[in-house]
Amino acid sequence: MKLYEYKKLNEEEQDRILWASGELIDGCIEGHVKKLLYAVDNFYVELWCNVLTNKILWRLSFKQGKLLEKYLDKYPVDKLLNRRFERD
């Protein structure tokens, strides 16, 4: 599925696809909000959920840009590669 096809769907259909084929990449909790990043085919979906009720407060689907960069900054590739080479 392509990003533009996903965005055309209503929220119920988007959720069905997210739960069926999305892969959780990262998550964190900030106050009363749980932030989750999922990969779906060739794009990402970020959900913000209420920690107590688990209801979705906000969602955004995207391919790249600042929203993805904030996750990539948590896992610098050079550090991951250095760890790998130290083990070998």
Secondary structure, DSSP 8 states (H G I E B T S, - for coil): --HHHHHHS-HHHHHHHHHHH-EEEEEEEETTEEEEEEEETTEEEEEEEETTT--EEEEEEESSSHHHHHHHTTS-HHHHHHHHHHH-
